[in-house]
């Protein structure tokens, strides 16, 4: 043990600087000069020495020497230190922080608290308020500390008059290391002392009596002048020891007789002058808990005083301070335990499924979601880790990843599908049904991670993407419409960059080098300075100067001119609406643009590279770097021009700073869902964000599950999940859930075409075993594709009401023969999570097997070889065919140093081939690559297969015909 604690016990030492977090002082904490027996600190030290001397002189059966008191304090602090050391062995960065809100001038107690905390290895911070601070000011400070995740305990050092119920119960019970809140007192009274904090002062009284040799069993205890939490804690603890306990105010009737009956007297407040010491029965043990006790009024006499022993306020106070430190260590231990894996205490919402199943929006509206802050707390999020949007949505801050960095990840499950019909086969519904089954029915922590839907399909033909039936994300109208504005942020950022490109071309074409330079680096208050991003450009150009006036004419020209070749611009404007008339447009036709017109186009917003960046980034800094690396064109020398060159990186990051935070919502059964990022799978990589997955994997804990979905069939979304997303994230999947439907299998077996909005032919509504058997070739191929990556496959057959038992059994049997770990029929659409319990059990069992995950190709291969590998191994193509434009782009990207990026194929989702009408498993086809583009910021090359549009169009009868708003209730109608 260091020399500090003995020094404190003997002298209380001199003030030392606080370690750890700095003190936060509203006003200086001054030593009091109003104490009896001397001014300020010396007066109180004099009292301590006087009391020690009196205790030595008047020691009786209930007395102990100061050395005994010191021994107890040493023991408590040493025990706390050892426990904390054990905790820090497993958590080296952990150091609990005790905050003390002090309203007054007691610097001595401040020093005692500081020295004891330092000896035990804690950090401490004092918030010193003026002595006359009001209730609201104290509560305001309490609320700040409540939400400060760096602080693990909070104590109040304020006047007795300030200890109102409102003040005390403003404290979070889990930080209330003095045990003064109603919650902690209630647990103590109920006998749950191991679950709460017990008053250190009350514990100190009991400890000192027992260590002094006093047997409390059967003793008559009088607690005099104590109030509130201290009185309640003392009574409770004494009663547990078998004592008969009474409480009394100082001015109670018959006080003299009560005093004469007491074996032990505990003083909770200063003795009034008019109460004579002679009322105390000889042989009574007296403990003083009153911090303001005036030592000259009690126990000052020589040996033979009328009571057997005095345990003075200093003794109780010092031990209470040590026991508070012990409570602090316990608080830190509880906090660490909360950060570790545990089963969520989740209140799941009950379903009452109806038959026939109502519309999706009727089901969604019939269920009342939990408040999102309640859900956040249930899954282990702290109050300062969420930003609430309305009642049912919240963004989750990335600081959570730092807090849980030592937490083991849960199991990682991907939901993919067979080649779908235009109606979709229910991957989102299976994803939600699976997590509802895991959490609401099997009591396993699980998280669904879904993409945010584009409003294009929502108002077009496909409808929303919140799942369906009794397996949905709610509220579905909020999910399907604006959510928290992430896609709008992407649209704004994308179009800002597009505007910057054309504006730069215009200004470079109409200005001299010097005029352009002077406008890019303007005089401000007579001074010309480069901005931070301009200094970065100078460095990239090899110009190591910071003074604009020092650049040569050649350097000014090199800095100011990007010399963008308009024919190489790949960056398009975007809009989150299906609008076929924006597929090809002419911009710059106004006379003010001085002839700088060119052909351009709009893409759907979710096709923007910024969406892909959002989905693949793992931090704010990484996102900023990726945004800066985005290549928008080439210059006239064939070199890439980036967003960083245009000086727009910082502005893009500002627009995206909130969008990077995943959105928390819930399923119909109250289980958690992250909705974040929404790239299409046919024209982008088709997966939700890396950040949502990483945060969810930490929150579920080692035994939990994160279930995420890849767009369209396994040949598209799953292949990109493995080869692009898993490379970016470093995460290794445990299981693939492959979704199939009897309807889609019949289509692949030769059934009639399926068209959205057109009733299904009878082949799809009546049993047809042969069509199902023939169509299972597509299911078998998709299982084989998953097996290329070494991950076990569980087939989930999404059952429709028209499916027959024979059809269901056939699909499951053929799936197992094809190598699936298991194949399970699912009924979540009609009954919720209960209908996917068998699937959940199969996934748990498959996840217990060792994953042999591997990538399909080495990124160091040439671009052409990577494309060929995907075409042959995944799609089943005979070979690939490159158009001259595609070959030219590949040569350019290779020359620019981008040849080692993974491949993101832009291909139809309706067939394994490039031809949507080729169902089943097409063979011996040559895959045409018509163009190749690069998303350098996102980190992939994307070839366009056949004719692929990046701007969908509206059908003859779009969904918007059915969407309306009830103007009285403000409820949305017609979404599905």
N, C-alpha and C positions, 0 to 999 in steps of 0.2 A: 504493500500500500504506500502511496506517495506521502510526502510529509504534509501535504495541504490539509488533509482531514484532521490529523491530531492538532495542527495549528489552529484550525477552525474551532475545534472542540475546546481548546484552551483559551484562545484569545479572539477568535473570529477574524484574525488577520487584518490586512489592509485591502482596500478595493483592488480588484484585478480586471483587466480587459475581458470582455465576454468573448468566448470562442464561437465559431459557427456564425449563424445569421446575426446581423448587427441589431443592437437595441433600437426599438422604435419609440422615441421619446416625444410626447406632446409638450411637456414642460420638464425642466430638470427635476429629478427626484432628490429632494433635499433632506438632510438629517433633521429630525424634529428637535426643537429646543424647549418643548413644553412638558417634558416628562418630569415627574417628581424624582428627587434624589440626584439631580444633576442635569445639565443641558446636553441635548443631542445624544450622539453615540456614546460618549464617555459616561453619561448618566446611566444609560442602559447597561453598559458593560460593568459599571460599578454595581448596579443591582444584581447582575449575574454573579459577580464575585461575592457579593454580600450573601446572596441566597445559598451559594455553594458553601460558604463558611457556616451559615446557620444550619444547613442540612448536616454538616459534619458535627456541629455542636449539639444538635437536638435529635440525633438519630435514635429512633426506636424501632419497634417491630415493623412499622410500615415505612421506614425510611431506607434510602440507599445512598451511597456515596456517589458523587458526580462521576467517578470512574466507572461505576456500573451503568449509569446512563450513557456514558461515552461508549461503553462496550456494546450496548444495544444498537446505538446509531451506527457504529462501525460495522456491526454484523449485517444490518439492513443494507447499508451502502455497498458492502463487499458482495453480498448476495445479488444485488441488482447489477453490479458490475459484471459478475460472472455470467448471469443470465444474458445480459446484453452482448457479451463477448461471444457466447454460443450462437446467438441469433446472427451476429455479424460474420461468423465463420461461413455461413451459407449465403449471407446477403452483405457482402463487403461494403457496399455503398450506403447501407442503412444506418442512420443515426437519428434517433427520435428527437423531436423538438418540443419543449415545453414552453408555452406562452403564458405569461402572467400579466393580467391587466391590473394595474395598481392605481388607485386614486387616493393619494396621500403622500406622506413624507417619510415612510418607514424604510430608510436605506439599509438598516441593519438586517431586516428580513430579506431584502433584496440580495444582500451579500451572502446571507446564509443559503438561500435558494441557489444562487450562482455557484458557490463553492461546492455544495453537495452535488449539484448536477454535473459539474466538471469532474469531480472525483469519480462519479459513476459512469461517465462517458457520454452524457447527454448534451445536447445544445439547449440553450435557454434564451428566450427573448422577452424583454420587459416592455410593456406598453404603459407608459406613465402618463396618467391623466391628471388634470388639476384636482385638488382635494374637493372642490365644490362641484365636480362633474355630476350632471343630472342622469336620471335613469335612461333617457333616450341615447345620450352620448355613450354610456357604458354598453348598452345593448347594441349600438351600431358597431362598436369594436368587437363585441362577442360574435356578431354575425359575420364579420370579416374573417375572424379566426376560424369559425365553423367551416367556412368554404375554402380555407387555405390547406391544400393537401400536404404541404410540407410540415404542418403542425399536427402532432399526435395527442397532445394534452393541453388543457386550458384550465387555469386556476384564477380565482378572483381574490384580490387583496384590496378590499374596499371597506368603507365604514359599515357598521351594522345596520344603519338606517337605509343603506343602499341595497341591502339584500332583500329586495322585494321578490314576490313569486314570479313576476314578469321577467325580472332580470335573471333569476336562477334558471328558469325553464327556457330561456333563450339559448342556453348552452346545449350543444349536441350531447346527448347522454354518453356516446362513445368517446367523447373527449373530456368528459367531466371527471377529472382525476381526483377531485375533492368530494365526490359523491353527494352533491347537493341538489341535483335535479329530482323531480318527482319520480322519474323512471327508475333511477338508481335506488332511491329510497324504497320504492315499491318492491323492487326485486329483493332488497335486503329484508324487508318485513316478511315477504313470502318465503324466505329461506333460500333464495337463489343468490347467495353472496358470491358464489363462484362466477356468476354471470354479470356482475355489476362492480362498480367501484364503491368501496366503503370509505366513509369519512376518515382521513388520516388522523385527525385530532381524536376522534372516538377510539380508533384503534390504538393510538398512542397511550390513551388513558388505561385501556385494558392491559397493554403490554407492560407499562410501568408498574401497575399494581401487581401483576403476576410475577414479574421479575424481582419485585421487592419482597416476595414471599407471602403475599396476601392471598388467602384462599377465599374466592368470591362466592362459593356455593353457600347459600343460605344467608349471606350478608344483606343487611339493610342499606340500600344506596339512596342517598338523596342528591338529586341533580338540581342545583340551585341557580336560578337566574340564566339558564340556557334557553335558547329559542330555536324554533324551526328545525332545520336539517340536523344540527348538532344534537339537539334534545332527542329527536327521534332515533338517531343512530346510537346514542348512548343507551337509551332505554332498551333498544332491541338487542344490542350486544351484551348488556348486563343480564338481561333475561335469559339469553342463551347460556350464560354461565351459571344459571341457577340462583341469581340474586333477586331479591325483592326490591323493586325500583320504584321510587316516587320522584315526581318532578314538582317544583314549586318556584314561584317568583319570589323575589326578595321581600316583598311587602305583603306576603300572604298571611292570613290569620293563623294563629297557633304555630307560627314559624319556630318559636323557641322550643316547643315540645317536639316538633319534627326534627330539629337539630339535635336534641338530646337523645332521640331514638336512633339516630343514624350511626352505622358503623363506619361508613365511608361517605365523605362529602365531596362532591364534584362541583366546583364553582365555574359557571359558564359566563359570568359577567362580574364587573367590579362590585365589591361589597359596599353598600351605602354606609355613610358615617354613623347613622343612628343604630346600626345593628352591632351590639357589643360582642367581642370575641368570647366572653364568658358563657354565651349561649351554647357554645360548642362543647359537647361532652368530652371529658378527658379520655384519651385512648382512641379518639376518632382520627382516622387517616384522611387527610385533606389533599385534594388535587386541584390545582388552579389552571383552568383552561382559558382564562380571560387574558387576552393579549395586553389589555390596558391595566392589569392588576398593579396596584401600588404596593411594592414590597414592604414598605415601612409600616403598613397597616395590619400585617398578618405574619406571624412566624418570626418576629424580630427579637423575641425575648431569649434569654439564656436557657440552657437545659432546664427542663421542668415546666415548659410551656404547657398549657392545658390540653394539648392534643399530641398524639404520639408521633406524627410525622407530617412534613409538608413536602409534597412534590410540586415544585414551583412551575410557574408559567413557562420559564425558559426551558425546563426539562421537557414538558409536554410539547412546546412549540418546536424545539429542535428535532425531537423524535418524529413529530408529525411531518416536518419538512422532509425527513428521510423517507418516511412511509409514502409521502406523495411521489418521491422519486421512484419508489418501488411500483406504485400505481402507474407511473409513466412508462416504465419498462413493460408492464403488463399490457398497457394500451398499445405500445409498439408491437408487441408480440401478436396481439389480436389483429392489428392492422396488417401485419405481414401474412397472417393466416388468411385474412380476407382476400389478399392479392393472389394467393395460391388457388389451385384448382379446388373447386367445391361444387357440389350439386346446387343449382340455382333453387332458391325458394320462390319458384315462379307460380303466380296465381293464373292458372290456365282458364280460358273462357269456355263455358259449356256450349255445346251445339245441340240444337233440336232439329235434326234433319226432317224435311217434309218430302212427301211423295205425292204427286210428281215434283221434281226439283224445280224451285222457282228460278227466275232469271238471276244472273250474277249480281246485278245491282240491287235487286230485292233482297238477296241473301246478305250482301254486304251491309245494306242499310238496316237490316234486322238485328245486326250484332253491334253492341256498344263497345268500342275499343277502350282499352285501358288508357289512362293518361300516359303520355310518352315518358314523362319523368318518373312515373311509377315503374314502368317497364325497364327503364334505364337502371334504376336502382336495383331491381330484381336480378339483373344480369351482371351486376358488379361495376357499373359505371359510376363515377363520382359526379357530384353536382356540377363541378366546373369543367367537366369533360364533354358536356352536351350543350348545344345551342338550340333552344326549342322554337319550332315554327308551328304556331297554332296549338292544337291540343294533341295531335296524333303523329307529328313528325318532329324529328330533331336531327341536327347534324352532330357528328361525333368528332371531337378534336383529335388530331394526330398525336398529341402529347401522351395519349393512352399507351402508345407503343413503347415509349421510353419507360413508363411506369411498369409495364408488364414484360419488359425485355427478357427477364429471366424465367418467365412462365413457359412451360412446355406447350407446344402446339397440339391441337386436337387432330382428329382424323379428317382427311381432305377427300371429299367425294364430288365427282363430276357427273352431272346429268346431261347426256347427249341423246341422240335419237336416230332412228332409221331415216332414210330419205322420205320426206313428208309429202302429204297431199297439200294443195294450196290452202287447206283449212287448218293446217297445223295438227300435231298429234298429242299435244298436252305436256310438253317438257316442263313448262312453268308450273302446271297443275301438279305434276308428279313431284317436282322439287318441294312445293309447299306441303303437299300431302305427306311426304317423307319426313319433313322436320316436325310437322304436327304429330305424327305417329311417334317419333323419337322422344320428343319432349313432353307432350301432353299425355301420352299413353304408356311410354316406357320409362319416363322420368330420367331421360338422358339429355344433358345439355346439347342443344343443337341450334345452328344458325343457318338461315337461307340467305344466299347472296345472289341477287338478281340484277339484271340490267334495267335501267330506266327506259321506258318505252318512248319512241318518237311519236309526236303528234301527227305525223304524216299518215301512218297506218291507222291510228286511232280514228281519224276522220275520213280515212279512205275506205279500205275494204276489209282489212284483217281485224280491226277493232283493237281493244286494249290488250295488255299483257300481264294482268294482275293474277293470272290463274283463272280458275273457274269453278262453279258449283260450290261445294263446301271446302274447297282448298284454294283460298284466295288471300291476297294481301289487302288489308283494309286500312282506311276507307279507299275503295277502288277508284272513285272519281279523282281523289287527290293524287293517287299513284299514277293514274293515266294522263293527267293533264299537266299542270305546271310543276308539280312536286315542290322543290325548293328553288327552282330557277336555274339548275345546272346547265340545261341545254340552251337556255337563253344566254347564259354567260359565255358558253362556247360560241354561239352565233355572234355575239358582240365582239369577242376576241378575234374570231376568224375574219370577220368583215373589216375590222380595224386594220388587220394585216393586209387584206386585199386592197383596201383604200391606200395604204402606205405604198404599195408596189406601184400602182398606176400614178399616184401623185409624184413619186420620185422620178418616174420616167418623164412626166410632163415637165417638172422643174429642171431636170438635167438637159432637156431638149431646148429650153428657152433661155438659159442663163450661161454666162461665161464662168470659167473655173473660179475666178476671184469672187464674183457676185454670189455664186452658189456656196462657196466656202464661208463667206461673211454672213450669209443667212443661216447656214447650219451652225455656225459658232458666233452668235450675235454679241454685240457690245451690250453689256448690262452695267449701268452706272460707270461707264467708261472703261470697263474691264471685259476682255474676251477670254472665256474659259471653256475648256472641253468638259462635257458631262462624263459621268463614269462609263457609260456604254460607248461613248466616242473614244475614250482612252483605250478601251478594250479593242476597238477596231484598229486604232493606231498600232497597238501591240501585234495584232494579227497580221498587219501589213509590214511589220518589221521596222516601224518608225518609232524609235524610243525617245520621244520628246513629249513634254507636257505643256509647253508654252506655245499657244497658237501662232504667235508672231515669229516663232523660230523656224517654222516650216518653210521649205523651199517651194517654188512654184510647182515643181514636179510632185512634191509630196502633198501639196494642197490639192492638186488635181486627182492624185491617186486616192486621197482620203475622201474627197467630195463626190467623186463619180463612181457609181456602181456599174454603169454601162449595161443595164439589163437588156437582154435580147428578148423582145416581146414574144417572139415565136416559141420561146422555151418556157414561158410561164405555166406552171402546173397548179398554182394556187387559185382556187375558185371561191366565189362568194357562196354563202349557204343560207338556207331557209328551212325551218322545221315544218314545212308544208309540202304535200305532194302537188307539184305544179309542173306539168309537162312542158308548158310554154317557156320555161326558163332553161330548158336543156341546151339551147343554143341562142345566144343573144349578141347584140353589138353594143358595146359601151363607148362612151366618149364622143357622142355625136353632137353635143352642144358646142356652139362656137367658142365658148370660154375654154374648152379643152384643146383648142388650137391644133386640131387635126390628129390628136393622139387617140384615135379610135382603134378598136380591135375587136375581134370575135372572142366571146367568152361564154361562160355558162354558170348556172347555179347547181350546186349539189344539195342533197338533203343534209340537214345540219349534222346528223349522227355520222355522216361519211367524212366529216372534217378530220384532218389529222390531229387537231387539238383534242377531239374526243378520244382518239387512240392514245394520245399522250396521257390524258387523264386516266385512262383505263390501265396503263402500264407503269405509271410512275410509282415511286415508293416513298417520296418525301417532297416537301415544298421546294427544297433546293434542287432536287433531281428534276422536278417539273420545270423549274425555271431554266435549267440547263437544256432540257429536251426542247422546250419552246424556242430557245435561242438557236438550236441546231437545225430547226425545220428549214428545209431547202425549198424555196419558192420559185426559183428560175435559175438559169445560167446566164453568165455575162457573155459578152461578145467574143471572149477568148475561151469560152467553154468551161469556165470555173463556176462552182455553185455559189448562188447568192442566198443568204440565210436571213431569218428574222433578226438575228443579231446584227447583221450588216445594215439592215434598215433601221436599227436603233429602237425597235419596238418591244424587245423582250421584257423589259420591266413593266411596261404598260399591260402586256398580255398576262403577266403573272398577277398583277393587281386585279384584273378582271376575273381571274380564275382562283383567287385566294380562298374563296368560300366553297367553290365547286369541288375542290380537292377533298373536302370532308365528306365521308360517307353519310347517307341518309338512313336513319333508323325508323322502321315502321314495324308492323306486326301482322301475324296471320289471323284468320278467323278464330283460332283457338288461343290467341294471345301469346304466341311464341315469336321470338325476335327475327327480324328480316333487315338486311342491309340492301338498299336500292342505290346503286351507284354506277355511273357510266352506262353507255348504251350503244356501242358500235354495232352496226349490222354485221352479220356473219358472212353474207355473200359478197359484199363490197368492202368489208373491213375484217377485223379479227374476231368479232362476235362474242366477246366475253365481258363480264362485269369487272370491276376494278381489282387490281392487285391489293390496294390498300384495304378495301372492304374485307377481302379474304384474310389478310394478315391480322387485322384487328379482331375479326371473328374467331380465328384460330386461337388467339390468346384468351379471349373471353370464355370460350367453351371449356378450356382446360384439356389436359392430356387425354381424358376419357371421353371427351365430347366430339361432336361432328359438325363440320361446316360443309354445307351442300350448295354447290354453285352450278350454274347452267351454262352450257355452250349453245350458241344459236344453230338452228337448222340441223342437218344430219351430222353424224359422227365424221363423215368424210370432210366436212367443212369446219364446223365449230370446234369439234373435239381435236382435230388435227392441229388447228391453230392454237388451241388451248395448250396443248403439249409443246409444240415446237416454238411458239412465240411467248405465250404468257408464262409458262413454267420456266423458260430461260430467263425472262425478266425478273421473276419473283424469287427464283431459287426454291420454290415449294415443290414437294413431291406428292402426287396424288396417290391415294390408297385404293380407291374403287371407282369404276365407271358404272353408272346406272344407265342402261340403254333402253330408251322408251320406244315401244312399238304399239301399234293398234291393229286390230283385225281389219279395219277399213283400209289402212295404208297397204297392208300386206296383200289384200285382195286387188288393189290397184296395181301393185307390182307383179301380181300373178296373171295379169291380163284383163282386169276388170275395166269397165267403161271409164272415160275421163271424169275427173272430179273437178267441178268448177264452183268457186265461191259464189254464194247467192242463188245457186241452182239446186233444186232438190236432188238427193242421191237416188241413183237407179236402184232397182230391186236387188241387184247382186250384192249391194252393200247392206241391205236391211234384212235379208234372208240368209239362212245358213248356206254356205258354199265351201265345203271342205277342200275341194280341188283348187279353187282360186287361192285359198289361204296357203295350202301346201306349196303351190308354185311360187307364191310371192315371198315365201320365207327365204328365198335365195338372197334377197336384199338384206334381211336381218342377219343371215349367216355371214355375208360380206362385211357388214358393219362390226360384227363381233370380231372378225379376223383383223379389221383395221385397228381396233382397240388393243388386240393382242400383240400387234407390232410394237407397241410401247411398253409391254410387259406388265400391264395393270389388269387385275381380275375384273370380270364383267358380270354384273347382275342385270338380267333383263326384267324390265317392269312393263307388263302388258296393261296398258290403260284401257280398262273395260268399259264398253258402251252398252246401253240397255238392249241393243239388238244383237249383241254377241251371244253365241250359244256355248254351252259347256264343252261340246265336242271341239269347237273352234279354239276355245281358250286352252284346253288340254293339249291340242296338237301344237300350238305355238310354243307352249312351255317345253314340251318334249323335244321339239326340233331345236330350240335354242340351247338346251343342255347338250344335245348331241353335237352342236356346232362349237362347243367349248365354253359356254357360259358357266360361271360358277353356280348360278341358280337362275331360275326364271319364275316370276311371281305375278299373278293377277292382282290388280289394284282397283279399289273401289272408293278412293278418296273423293272423287267428284260427287258422289251421291251421299256419302256419310261422313266425310272429313277424315281426320287422321286415323280413326279407328279402322278405316278401310285399307290402310297401308301399313298396318302393324307387321304383317308377314314380310313385306318388303323391307321394313326397318330392321327386322331380325336378320334377314338375309344379308343386308348391307353390313351390319355389325359383325357378322361371322366372316364375311369376305374381307373386311378391314383388318381382322386379326391375323390374316395371312400376310406373309412378307411380300412387299411390292418389289418387282424387278424392273422398275421404271427405266426407260432409256429413250433418248431422242431418236428421231427417224433418220436424221442426216447430220453431218458435221458442217457447221456454218462456214468453215474455211473452204469448202468445195466451191467451184465456180457457180455463178448464178444459174447458168443453163442446166448444170447437173443437179442442182437442188430442185429446180422446177421439174426436171425429168423424173427424179426420184419420187416426188409427190404424185405426179401423173400416173406413173406405172404401179407403185406400191399401194397407193391409196385408191385412186380412181379406177385402176385396172386398164389404163390406156396402153396402146401398143407403143406409141412414141409421142413426141410433141412436134409442133411445127411453128416456127417463129416467123412473124411478118417482118419485112425489112425495118419498119419503124421500131418493133420490139427489139430486134437485134441491135439497132442503132442506140436505143436507150440503154440496153445492157452494157454495150461497149462504153458508153459515156459514164454510167454509174461505176463501172469497174475502174475506169481511168481516174475518177474522182475519189476513189478509195472506199466505196460503199459495197464492194463485192462480198464482204464477209457478214452481211446481215441475213437473218432468216427470211423466209418467203411467206407472203400472205396472198394466197390465190383468190382472185375475184371471179367467182364462178356461180352459175345457177345452182340453186339449192334443190331444184326439183328433179335432178337426175345425178347419177354418179358421173355422167359424161357432161359435155358442154351443151347437149341438146335436151331441153326440158321434157320433150315427149318420149325420150328413151327411158323406160322404167326398168325395174328389176336390176339386173347386173349387166350393163352393156359391155361388149367385148370387141377387141380388134379395132378400136377407134383411135384416130390420131387427134390429139388435143391441140387446137389452134390457140396460139398466144398472139393476140392482136396488138397488144401494147404492154408496156411495162412502166410503172411509176415508182417513185420512191418516197417513203415516209421516214425521213432520216431522223427526225425528232422522236417519233414513235419507236423507230428502230427496226424497220422491215422494208423489203422490196415487195411491191405487189403487182404481179402480172395480171392482165385482164384476159380472161378466157372467153373467146367468142365475142358476142355483142352484149356488153354489160352496161346498163344505165345506172348512173349514180344519183339520178333524180327520178323517183317513182311518179307515176301519173295517177289521176283519179279515174275510177271506173264510171260507167254510165249512171249507176245509182250508188253514190258513196254513202258511208255510214252517217254522214252529217244530216241526212234526211230524217233520221230517227232521234237525233240528239237535241234536247230542249232543256229549258230551265223553268221550273215552277216559280213564278215571280212572287208568289205569296210565301212559300216555304224556303225558297232559294235552293231547292234540291235539284240536282242534275238528273235528267231522265234520258234513257235511250243508250247509255254506254253499255258495252259488253266486252 
